[in-house]
Amino acid sequence: MAPPLEVRPFRIEVPQEAVEDLRARLAAARPLPEALVDVAPWEDGTDPAYLQELLAYWRDEYDWRRWEATLNALPQFSAAVSVGGLGADGRTSDTIQLHYVHVRSERADAVPLLLLHGWPGSFFEFYKLIPLLMRDGAFHIVAPSLPGYGFSSAPTKRGFGATAIARAVDALMAGLGYGRYIAQGGSWGGIICRALSINHPSSCRGIHLNMCIARPRMTNPWHRLQLANVAYVPWLPLALSAADIKKVQEKNHFLAFETGYQGPQTTKPQTLAYALNDSPAGLAAWISWSDCGGRVESAFTRDEVLTNICIYWFGGRMASNLRLYKETAPQELNRLYNVYCSTPTGVALFPKELLRPPRSWAEASYNIVQWAEPPRGGHWPALEAVDVLAGEIAAFGALARRKGWV
């Protein structure tokens, strides 16, 4: 059993001068750069018309203190965890002050559940999800700000990628007394879930994903035939169904046209951080919510968009949250995804998610025990379709309890 952590209660208390500085920067923002008049909104990046409205609302109407109070209604804490295996030689360590939400159930059979966000998300994603999951006390919930995100401290050593973050949050769970638990995540949270399942299978006993990364196995003749079906005769469902062909085509489109942000974040995150750290308008533009097909507020309220951005702004961890892309090098991703994950895995594949593999690809990579394709929701289901996501997680938690995983 891991020694208990030194836990401190935490409240978000952004200084008033920081709130006023933000408003002053928004008021002093330069006019938006010129845009082409003959391109579709969002085609070249963040739509200037939407951004103009968002910045005006942020400057004149948005109330941070209201949302600060909403977040402080969640029980929050901070604890230091030490993580090894860092540095160029893999022999150094770093200590992270992790901020997290922790809600305990009174039920004796409650399942410990670790909720993990990604980029450009934050623990705020779960502000509606946590109360829904706690209605019947089925879970003990821990929802950290990832190292270098929000109100957690930033790593200071090279090598703090998804695998190191998995070590940090596994240490957090152990220090809180949860020797066995299940984890849930999408985006980077899903990748960290994968790292937990591969590297910490004795403690992470099940994972539930709302973004499932699964590659076809080129050693599998059937998978090669499926790829050929997509490439050469996509109009004729042979090795894949029409629905699965569409999933692969959408993934290919996303990788070809919607991953430009990954270039600077993977190669020169420090340079980009200087700009985002100085300009709230630039930060709002960079954090893209365009998986809504240009209708951002059809899935989120304007206040939800801005509250998430404010956590990035007031947290002040611009370089460290961008750097996750560089620190999780392709070699690390290959190590995580080139082996089979035997940990029981649940998947909720939302229709507007960025990456939606055919189930046969997922089954070659994961021990799939629960699979659902809900009718609505996208990359941010905890905000877009919270009732649906809560139901899927509740079902997975009930399965974990019934099977005795935790």
MARDO-537378 format. One record per residue (C-alpha): residue number from 1; residue in three letters; x negated, y negated, z. Coordinates in steps of 0.05 Angstrom, whole numbers. Layout:
// MARDO-537378
+-----+--------+--------+--------+--------+
! num ! residu !      u !      v !      w !
+-----+--------+--------+--------+--------+
! NUM !    ALA !      X !      Y !      Z !
...
+-----+--------+--------+--------+--------+
This chain:
// MARDO-537378
+-----+--------+--------+--------+--------+
! num ! residu !      u !      v !      w !
+-----+--------+--------+--------+--------+
!   1 !    MET !      0 !      0 !      0 !
!   2 !    ALA !    -27 !    -68 !    -19 !
!   3 !    PRO !    -39 !   -118 !     37 !
!   4 !    PRO !     17 !   -170 !     43 !
!   5 !    LEU !      7 !   -236 !      9 !
!   6 !    GLU !      3 !   -303 !     44 !
!   7 !    VAL !     69 !   -330 !     20 !
!   8 !    ARG !     88 !   -403 !     24 !
!   9 !    PRO !    157 !   -433 !     10 !
!  10 !    PHE !    157 !   -478 !    -52 !
!  11 !    ARG !    200 !   -536 !    -73 !
!  12 !    ILE !    194 !   -575 !   -138 !
!  13 !    GLU !    182 !   -647 !   -119 !
!  14 !    VAL !    159 !   -687 !   -179 !
!  15 !    PRO !    133 !   -755 !   -155 !
!  16 !    GLN !    177 !   -813 !   -176 !
!  17 !    GLU !    118 !   -847 !   -209 !
!  18 !    ALA !    111 !   -787 !   -255 !
!  19 !    VAL !    185 !   -792 !   -274 !
!  20 !    GLU !    177 !   -866 !   -288 !
!  21 !    ASP !    114 !   -854 !   -328 !
!  22 !    LEU !    151 !   -804 !   -372 !
!  23 !    ARG !    207 !   -854 !   -384 !
!  24 !    ALA !    157 !   -909 !   -401 !
!  25 !    ARG !    121 !   -864 !   -450 !
!  26 !    LEU !    186 !   -848 !   -484 !
!  27 !    ALA !    204 !   -921 !   -488 !
!  28 !    ALA !    137 !   -938 !   -518 !
!  29 !    ALA !    137 !   -881 !   -568 !
!  30 !    ARG !    118 !   -902 !   -639 !
!  31 !    PRO !    169 !   -893 !   -695 !
!  32 !    LEU !    171 !   -822 !   -721 !
!  33 !    PRO !    126 !   -807 !   -780 !
!  34 !    GLU !    156 !   -810 !   -850 !
!  35 !    ALA !    189 !   -747 !   -876 !
!  36 !    LEU !    207 !   -724 !   -945 !
!  37 !    VAL !    279 !   -739 !   -965 !
!  38 !    ASP !    288 !   -678 !  -1010 !
!  39 !    VAL !    272 !   -622 !   -962 !
!  40 !    ALA !    321 !   -585 !   -917 !
!  41 !    PRO !    322 !   -601 !   -843 !
!  42 !    TRP !    270 !   -561 !   -804 !
!  43 !    GLU !    236 !   -537 !   -869 !
!  44 !    ASP !    173 !   -577 !   -855 !
!  45 !    GLY !    178 !   -572 !   -779 !
!  46 !    THR !    221 !   -605 !   -727 !
!  47 !    ASP !    279 !   -643 !   -759 !
!  48 !    PRO !    265 !   -718 !   -749 !
!  49 !    ALA !    339 !   -735 !   -743 !
!  50 !    TYR !    348 !   -685 !   -687 !
!  51 !    LEU !    284 !   -706 !   -653 !
!  52 !    GLN !    304 !   -779 !   -655 !
!  53 !    GLU !    370 !   -763 !   -620 !
!  54 !    LEU !    335 !   -718 !   -569 !
!  55 !    LEU !    283 !   -770 !   -551 !
!  56 !    ALA !    335 !   -825 !   -543 !
!  57 !    TYR !    377 !   -781 !   -497 !
!  58 !    TRP !    315 !   -761 !   -457 !
!  59 !    ARG !    295 !   -834 !   -448 !
!  60 !    ASP !    364 !   -863 !   -432 !
!  61 !    GLU !    409 !   -809 !   -403 !
!  62 !    TYR !    374 !   -746 !   -381 !
!  63 !    ASP !    371 !   -738 !   -305 !
!  64 !    TRP !    311 !   -698 !   -282 !
!  65 !    ARG !    330 !   -703 !   -209 !
!  66 !    ARG !    395 !   -668 !   -223 !
!  67 !    TRP !    360 !   -609 !   -254 !
!  68 !    GLU !    305 !   -609 !   -202 !
!  69 !    ALA !    360 !   -599 !   -150 !
!  70 !    THR !    390 !   -543 !   -192 !
!  71 !    LEU !    323 !   -507 !   -195 !
!  72 !    ASN !    310 !   -518 !   -121 !
!  73 !    ALA !    374 !   -481 !   -106 !
!  74 !    LEU !    334 !   -419 !   -126 !
!  75 !    PRO !    289 !   -392 !    -70 !
!  76 !    GLN !    218 !   -407 !    -93 !
!  77 !    PHE !    151 !   -389 !    -64 !
!  78 !    SER !     77 !   -391 !    -79 !
!  79 !    ALA !     22 !   -340 !    -66 !
!  80 !    ALA !    -50 !   -330 !    -86 !
!  81 !    VAL !    -69 !   -268 !   -125 !
!  82 !    SER !   -139 !   -248 !   -147 !
!  83 !    VAL !   -151 !   -219 !   -216 !
!  84 !    GLY !   -215 !   -184 !   -238 !
!  85 !    GLY !   -241 !   -161 !   -305 !
!  86 !    LEU !   -250 !   -232 !   -332 !
!  87 !    GLY !   -306 !   -271 !   -365 !
!  88 !    ALA !   -347 !   -255 !   -426 !
!  89 !    ASP !   -376 !   -194 !   -391 !
!  90 !    GLY !   -310 !   -173 !   -358 !
!  91 !    ARG !   -343 !   -175 !   -290 !
!  92 !    THR !   -317 !   -239 !   -260 !
!  93 !    SER !   -252 !   -254 !   -224 !
!  94 !    ASP !   -205 !   -312 !   -215 !
!  95 !    THR !   -153 !   -331 !   -164 !
!  96 !    ILE !    -85 !   -356 !   -187 !
!  97 !    GLN !    -34 !   -392 !   -143 !
!  98 !    LEU !     29 !   -360 !   -171 !
!  99 !    HIS !     95 !   -397 !   -166 !
! 100 !    TYR !    156 !   -351 !   -167 !
! 101 !    VAL !    229 !   -344 !   -152 !
! 102 !    HIS !    245 !   -287 !   -103 !
! 103 !    VAL !    316 !   -265 !    -87 !
! 104 !    ARG !    325 !   -204 !    -42 !
! 105 !    SER !    387 !   -161 !    -39 !
! 106 !    GLU !    417 !   -132 !     25 !
! 107 !    ARG !    431 !    -66 !    -11 !
! 108 !    ALA !    387 !     -8 !     10 !
! 109 !    ASP !    386 !     19 !    -62 !
! 110 !    ALA !    370 !    -47 !    -96 !
! 111 !    VAL !    321 !    -41 !   -154 !
! 112 !    PRO !    261 !    -88 !   -154 !
! 113 !    LEU !    263 !   -127 !   -220 !
! 114 !    LEU !    207 !   -169 !   -248 !
! 115 !    LEU !    232 !   -222 !   -299 !
! 116 !    LEU !    178 !   -249 !   -346 !
! 117 !    HIS !    184 !   -309 !   -392 !
! 118 !    GLY !    141 !   -327 !   -452 !
! 119 !    TRP !    119 !   -388 !   -493 !
! 120 !    PRO !    150 !   -438 !   -500 !
! 121 !    GLY !    194 !   -415 !   -443 !
! 122 !    SER !    190 !   -419 !   -368 !
! 123 !    PHE !    222 !   -390 !   -306 !
! 124 !    PHE !    279 !   -439 !   -320 !
! 125 !    GLU !    304 !   -390 !   -373 !
! 126 !    PHE !    331 !   -347 !   -316 !
! 127 !    TYR !    370 !   -400 !   -277 !
! 128 !    LYS !    436 !   -372 !   -301 !
! 129 !    LEU !    415 !   -300 !   -306 !
! 130 !    ILE !    392 !   -291 !   -234 !
! 131 !    PRO !    459 !   -308 !   -202 !
! 132 !    LEU !    495 !   -260 !   -250 !
! 133 !    LEU !    448 !   -203 !   -234 !
! 134 !    MET !    455 !   -216 !   -159 !
! 135 !    ARG !    531 !   -213 !   -159 !
! 136 !    ASP !    533 !   -142 !   -133 !
! 137 !    GLY !    464 !   -142 !   -101 !
! 138 !    ALA !    437 !    -89 !   -149 !
! 139 !    PHE !    368 !   -120 !   -153 !
! 140 !    HIS !    311 !   -152 !   -115 !
! 141 !    ILE !    290 !   -204 !   -166 !
! 142 !    VAL !    221 !   -235 !   -175 !
! 143 !    ALA !    213 !   -287 !   -231 !
! 144 !    PRO !    143 !   -318 !   -234 !
! 145 !    SER !    116 !   -376 !   -274 !
! 146 !    LEU !     62 !   -342 !   -314 !
! 147 !    PRO !    -10 !   -362 !   -297 !
! 148 !    GLY !    -22 !   -430 !   -328 !
! 149 !    TYR !     52 !   -444 !   -338 !
! 150 !    GLY !    100 !   -489 !   -301 !
! 151 !    PHE !     81 !   -493 !   -228 !
! 152 !    SER !     30 !   -436 !   -226 !
! 153 !    SER !    -43 !   -455 !   -226 !
! 154 !    ALA !    -85 !   -448 !   -290 !
! 155 !    PRO !   -137 !   -395 !   -302 !
! 156 !    THR !   -209 !   -420 !   -301 !
! 157 !    LYS !   -243 !   -360 !   -333 !
! 158 !    ARG !   -245 !   -330 !   -402 !
! 159 !    GLY !   -203 !   -267 !   -414 !
! 160 !    PHE !   -137 !   -285 !   -381 !
! 161 !    GLY !    -93 !   -254 !   -434 !
! 162 !    ALA !    -32 !   -210 !   -429 !
! 163 !    THR !    -70 !   -153 !   -396 !
! 164 !    ALA !    -98 !   -198 !   -342 !
! 165 !    ILE !    -30 !   -230 !   -331 !
! 166 !    ALA !     -1 !   -160 !   -322 !
! 167 !    ARG !    -53 !   -147 !   -268 !
! 168 !    ALA !    -34 !   -213 !   -234 !
! 169 !    VAL !     41 !   -200 !   -233 !
! 170 !    ASP !     31 !   -127 !   -213 !
! 171 !    ALA !    -11 !   -151 !   -154 !
! 172 !    LEU !     45 !   -200 !   -137 !
! 173 !    MET !     97 !   -145 !   -136 !
! 174 !    ALA !     52 !   -100 !    -94 !
! 175 !    GLY !     38 !   -157 !    -45 !
! 176 !    LEU !    112 !   -169 !    -38 !
! 177 !    GLY !    122 !    -96 !    -18 !
! 178 !    TYR !    148 !    -70 !    -85 !
! 179 !    GLY !    104 !    -10 !   -100 !
! 180 !    ARG !    151 !     11 !   -156 !
! 181 !    TYR !    194 !    -35 !   -199 !
! 182 !    ILE !    222 !    -47 !   -268 !
! 183 !    ALA !    203 !   -106 !   -312 !
! 184 !    GLN !    242 !   -145 !   -364 !
! 185 !    GLY !    218 !   -195 !   -416 !
! 186 !    GLY !    219 !   -223 !   -486 !
! 187 !    SER !    167 !   -262 !   -526 !
! 188 !    TRP !    102 !   -260 !   -486 !
! 189 !    GLY !    142 !   -231 !   -428 !
! 190 !    GLY !    155 !   -170 !   -471 !
! 191 !    ILE !     81 !   -163 !   -488 !
! 192 !    ILE !     64 !   -168 !   -414 !
! 193 !    CYS !    117 !   -114 !   -401 !
! 194 !    ARG !     80 !    -71 !   -451 !
! 195 !    ALA !     14 !    -83 !   -415 !
! 196 !    LEU !     46 !    -65 !   -349 !
! 197 !    SER !     75 !     -1 !   -376 !
! 198 !    ILE !      9 !     21 !   -408 !
! 199 !    ASN !    -39 !      0 !   -353 !
! 200 !    HIS !      4 !      4 !   -290 !
! 201 !    PRO !     52 !     62 !   -301 !
! 202 !    SER !     52 !     85 !   -229 !
! 203 !    SER !     81 !     18 !   -206 !
! 204 !    CYS !    118 !     -8 !   -268 !
! 205 !    ARG !    169 !     49 !   -275 !
! 206 !    GLY !    211 !     21 !   -331 !
! 207 !    ILE !    213 !    -38 !   -380 !
! 208 !    HIS !    271 !    -73 !   -413 !
! 209 !    LEU !    255 !   -115 !   -475 !
! 210 !    ASN !    294 !   -167 !   -513 !
! 211 !    MET !    237 !   -174 !   -563 !
! 212 !    CYS !    210 !   -107 !   -583 !
! 213 !    ILE !    145 !   -106 !   -622 !
! 214 !    ALA !    138 !    -40 !   -659 !
! 215 !    ARG !     95 !    -26 !   -720 !
! 216 !    PRO !    105 !     29 !   -771 !
! 217 !    ARG !     55 !     85 !   -763 !
! 218 !    MET !     16 !     89 !   -827 !
! 219 !    THR !     -2 !    161 !   -810 !
! 220 !    ASN !     72 !    177 !   -813 !
! 221 !    PRO !     94 !    193 !   -885 !
! 222 !    TRP !    166 !    174 !   -870 !
! 223 !    HIS !    145 !    105 !   -845 !
! 224 !    ARG !    104 !     95 !   -909 !
! 225 !    LEU !    165 !    113 !   -949 !
! 226 !    GLN !    207 !     64 !   -909 !
! 227 !    LEU !    157 !      8 !   -924 !
! 228 !    ALA !    159 !     26 !   -998 !
! 229 !    ASN !    235 !     23 !   -995 !
! 230 !    VAL !    231 !    -49 !   -969 !
! 231 !    ALA !    176 !    -71 !  -1017 !
! 232 !    TYR !    202 !    -41 !  -1083 !
! 233 !    VAL !    276 !    -25 !  -1079 !
! 234 !    PRO !    304 !    -66 !  -1021 !
! 235 !    TRP !    373 !    -66 !  -1054 !
! 236 !    LEU !    377 !     10 !  -1050 !
! 237 !    PRO !    380 !     39 !   -979 !
! 238 !    LEU !    341 !    104 !   -983 !
! 239 !    ALA !    291 !    113 !   -927 !
! 240 !    LEU !    322 !     56 !   -886 !
! 241 !    SER !    393 !     32 !   -877 !
! 242 !    ALA !    413 !    -35 !   -907 !
! 243 !    ALA !    414 !    -65 !   -837 !
! 244 !    ASP !    343 !    -41 !   -823 !
! 245 !    ILE !    318 !    -66 !   -890 !
! 246 !    LYS !    345 !   -135 !   -871 !
! 247 !    LYS !    308 !   -132 !   -805 !
! 248 !    VAL !    242 !   -118 !   -839 !
! 249 !    GLN !    254 !   -173 !   -891 !
! 250 !    GLU !    271 !   -223 !   -836 !
! 251 !    LYS !    207 !   -204 !   -799 !
! 252 !    ASN !    166 !   -213 !   -862 !
! 253 !    HIS !    198 !   -282 !   -874 !
! 254 !    PHE !    183 !   -303 !   -802 !
! 255 !    LEU !    110 !   -281 !   -806 !
! 256 !    ALA !    101 !   -316 !   -873 !
! 257 !    PHE !    137 !   -382 !   -859 !
! 258 !    GLU !    149 !   -392 !   -784 !
! 259 !    THR !     83 !   -376 !   -750 !
! 260 !    GLY !     43 !   -440 !   -766 !
! 261 !    TYR !     41 !   -459 !   -692 !
! 262 !    GLN !      0 !   -396 !   -678 !
! 263 !    GLY !    -60 !   -421 !   -718 !
! 264 !    PRO !    -83 !   -478 !   -672 !
! 265 !    GLN !    -60 !   -442 !   -609 !
! 266 !    THR !   -101 !   -380 !   -628 !
! 267 !    THR !   -163 !   -418 !   -650 !
! 268 !    LYS !   -168 !   -488 !   -619 !
! 269 !    PRO !   -117 !   -493 !   -563 !
! 270 !    GLN !   -158 !   -545 !   -525 !
! 271 !    THR !   -155 !   -594 !   -582 !
! 272 !    LEU !    -79 !   -588 !   -589 !
! 273 !    ALA !    -71 !   -595 !   -514 !
! 274 !    TYR !   -101 !   -665 !   -514 !
! 275 !    ALA !    -45 !   -689 !   -560 !
! 276 !    LEU !     12 !   -654 !   -525 !
! 277 !    ASN !    -13 !   -676 !   -456 !
! 278 !    ASP !     -9 !   -749 !   -477 !
! 279 !    SER !     56 !   -752 !   -517 !
! 280 !    PRO !    123 !   -727 !   -492 !
! 281 !    ALA !    151 !   -739 !   -562 !
! 282 !    GLY !     97 !   -695 !   -591 !
! 283 !    LEU !    109 !   -641 !   -539 !
! 284 !    ALA !    184 !   -641 !   -554 !
! 285 !    ALA !    170 !   -635 !   -628 !
! 286 !    TRP !    119 !   -579 !   -619 !
! 287 !    ILE !    164 !   -535 !   -576 !
! 288 !    SER !    207 !   -509 !   -632 !
! 289 !    TRP !    278 !   -485 !   -619 !
! 290 !    SER !    292 !   -474 !   -693 !
! 291 !    ASP !    312 !   -400 !   -687 !
! 292 !    CYS !    382 !   -431 !   -681 !
! 293 !    GLY !    382 !   -446 !   -756 !
! 294 !    GLY !    376 !   -520 !   -743 !
! 295 !    ARG !    436 !   -521 !   -696 !
! 296 !    VAL !    396 !   -524 !   -631 !
! 297 !    GLU !    454 !   -545 !   -587 !
! 298 !    SER !    499 !   -489 !   -612 !
! 299 !    ALA !    458 !   -444 !   -566 !
! 300 !    PHE !    432 !   -490 !   -512 !
! 301 !    THR !    455 !   -555 !   -481 !
! 302 !    ARG !    412 !   -615 !   -493 !
! 303 !    ASP !    397 !   -617 !   -419 !
! 304 !    GLU !    372 !   -545 !   -420 !
! 305 !    VAL !    324 !   -561 !   -478 !
! 306 !    LEU !    297 !   -621 !   -440 !
! 307 !    THR !    291 !   -587 !   -373 !
! 308 !    ASN !    247 !   -533 !   -402 !
! 309 !    ILE !    204 !   -586 !   -437 !
! 310 !    CYS !    200 !   -625 !   -371 !
! 311 !    ILE !    172 !   -564 !   -335 !
! 312 !    TYR !    116 !   -564 !   -386 !
! 313 !    TRP !    106 !   -639 !   -380 !
! 314 !    PHE !    108 !   -645 !   -304 !
! 315 !    GLY !     70 !   -579 !   -295 !
! 316 !    GLY !     12 !   -609 !   -334 !
! 317 !    ARG !    -16 !   -542 !   -357 !
! 318 !    MET !    -18 !   -557 !   -431 !
! 319 !    ALA !    -84 !   -523 !   -448 !
! 320 !    SER !    -73 !   -461 !   -407 !
! 321 !    ASN !     -5 !   -444 !   -434 !
! 322 !    LEU !    -28 !   -453 !   -506 !
! 323 !    ARG !    -91 !   -413 !   -492 !
! 324 !    LEU !    -53 !   -349 !   -480 !
! 325 !    TYR !    -52 !   -340 !   -555 !
! 326 !    LYS !   -127 !   -343 !   -559 !
! 327 !    GLU !   -140 !   -302 !   -497 !
! 328 !    THR !    -96 !   -245 !   -521 !
! 329 !    ALA !   -141 !   -230 !   -579 !
! 330 !    PRO !   -120 !   -182 !   -636 !
! 331 !    GLN !   -165 !   -128 !   -606 !
! 332 !    GLU !   -125 !   -131 !   -541 !
! 333 !    LEU !    -58 !   -127 !   -578 !
! 334 !    ASN !    -84 !    -68 !   -618 !
! 335 !    ARG !   -104 !    -33 !   -554 !
! 336 !    LEU !    -34 !    -44 !   -526 !
! 337 !    TYR !      5 !    -25 !   -588 !
! 338 !    ASN !    -37 !     31 !   -618 !
! 339 !    VAL !    -19 !     79 !   -561 !
! 340 !    TYR !     48 !    109 !   -543 !
! 341 !    CYS !     85 !     78 !   -484 !
! 342 !    SER !    114 !    136 !   -444 !
! 343 !    THR !    146 !     90 !   -392 !
! 344 !    PRO !    223 !     91 !   -399 !
! 345 !    THR !    242 !     32 !   -443 !
! 346 !    GLY !    307 !     -4 !   -456 !
! 347 !    VAL !    316 !    -51 !   -515 !
! 348 !    ALA !    369 !   -104 !   -529 !
! 349 !    LEU !    358 !   -127 !   -601 !
! 350 !    PHE !    395 !   -193 !   -609 !
! 351 !    PRO !    415 !   -212 !   -680 !
! 352 !    LYS !    374 !   -277 !   -684 !
! 353 !    GLU !    312 !   -249 !   -650 !
! 354 !    LEU !    248 !   -263 !   -688 !
! 355 !    LEU !    223 !   -191 !   -691 !
! 356 !    ARG !    274 !   -134 !   -697 !
! 357 !    PRO !    242 !    -68 !   -716 !
! 358 !    PRO !    281 !     -8 !   -741 !
! 359 !    ARG !    296 !     39 !   -684 !
! 360 !    SER !    254 !     94 !   -715 !
! 361 !    TRP !    192 !     49 !   -710 !
! 362 !    ALA !    207 !     32 !   -638 !
! 363 !    GLU !    216 !    106 !   -620 !
! 364 !    ALA !    147 !    121 !   -648 !
! 365 !    SER !    118 !     70 !   -600 !
! 366 !    TYR !    162 !     72 !   -538 !
! 367 !    ASN !    200 !    123 !   -496 !
! 368 !    ILE !    268 !     93 !   -514 !
! 369 !    VAL !    322 !    110 !   -463 !
! 370 !    GLN !    370 !     53 !   -477 !
! 371 !    TRP !    383 !     16 !   -543 !
! 372 !    ALA !    433 !    -39 !   -558 !
! 373 !    GLU !    443 !    -88 !   -615 !
! 374 !    PRO !    489 !   -142 !   -585 !
! 375 !    PRO !    532 !   -184 !   -633 !
! 376 !    ARG !    505 !   -252 !   -612 !
! 377 !    GLY !    442 !   -284 !   -584 !
! 378 !    GLY !    371 !   -298 !   -607 !
! 379 !    HIS !    301 !   -309 !   -580 !
! 380 !    TRP !    328 !   -340 !   -515 !
! 381 !    PRO !    384 !   -293 !   -493 !
! 382 !    ALA !    380 !   -313 !   -420 !
! 383 !    LEU !    404 !   -381 !   -442 !
! 384 !    GLU !    442 !   -365 !   -506 !
! 385 !    ALA !    479 !   -301 !   -487 !
! 386 !    VAL !    467 !   -294 !   -412 !
! 387 !    ASP !    529 !   -251 !   -400 !
! 388 !    VAL !    507 !   -201 !   -453 !
! 389 !    LEU !    435 !   -198 !   -428 !
! 390 !    ALA !    457 !   -190 !   -356 !
! 391 !    GLY !    501 !   -131 !   -375 !
! 392 !    GLU !    444 !    -97 !   -412 !
! 393 !    ILE !    395 !   -107 !   -354 !
! 394 !    ALA !    448 !    -83 !   -304 !
! 395 !    ALA !    458 !    -20 !   -344 !
! 396 !    PHE !    383 !     -8 !   -347 !
! 397 !    GLY !    377 !    -20 !   -272 !
! 398 !    ALA !    433 !     29 !   -258 !
! 399 !    LEU !    396 !     81 !   -301 !
! 400 !    ALA !    332 !     69 !   -262 !
! 401 !    ARG !    369 !     79 !   -196 !
! 402 !    ARG !    405 !    141 !   -221 !
! 403 !    LYS !    340 !    173 !   -248 !
! 404 !    GLY !    300 !    155 !   -186 !
! 405 !    TRP !    246 !    116 !   -222 !
! 406 !    VAL !    239 !     66 !   -165 !
+-----+--------+--------+--------+--------+
